[in-house]
Amino acid sequence: MIAPAEVTSHVEDLLNGRREACRARVWALLEAGTPLRELYTGLFATSLHQVGDRWARGEITVADEHLATALTEDLLSQVFPRTQARPDRGRTAVVSCAANEYHQVGGRIVADVLELQGWRVHFLGANLPPQALAGLVAAHHPDLVALSVALEANLPEVVQAVGAIRAIDAAVPVVVGGQAFASATARAEVERLPGVRHLASLEALEALAAGWGR
């Protein structure tokens, strides 16, 4: 596991815009053999959760939070080309964030993990209206739709998105994940929807993708 002190240093580097220090840390962890999942969850996601907590407490500004997020997206774009994807599994996924959801790093990580498992992925980014998502599902007929949601306040948009998808495709599995589902109430709300499953971790996503069709 990545040491808490390492994460703390990374958070400070993110908030202070120390891009080269962030990159050096990530390269060092990769050279030390840190698994991609641990890098994504133990460093990137954990750091951004801490940044979000500090913003919620009023310790940093929204500009600080945006800087940390942008640097993390930059790191993701550099890490992914260094990884080795598995052979094409002949499966397609659509990955998106809900409408009004502007935190797209979680969705980007989900897209990367699926692609590394040999899936073809259409990543749609942040704040996608339900009808636009449904249109892409109609165009590409994916095997899986994944929705990333960071804020519990956006759960109504998830319900709308699933409704729009079901109007197009009654059977395609939909998985959801993100900080919005920290509470059992939020998880229960979405899992009442037809064909929707909550995934609590990247490990669960990897297992689902790797075992698909077996």
Secondary structure, DSSP 8 states (H G I E B T S, - for coil): ---HHHHHHHHHHHHTT-HHHHHHHHHHHHHTT--HHHIIIIIIIHHHHHHHHHHHTTSS-HHHHHHHHHHHHHHHHHHGGGS------S-EEEEEE-TT----HHHHHHHHHHHHTT-EEEE--S---HHHHHHHHHHH--SEEEEE---GGGHHHHHHHHHHHHHH-SS--EEEESGGG-SHHHHHHHHTSTTEEE--SHHHHHHHHHTTT-
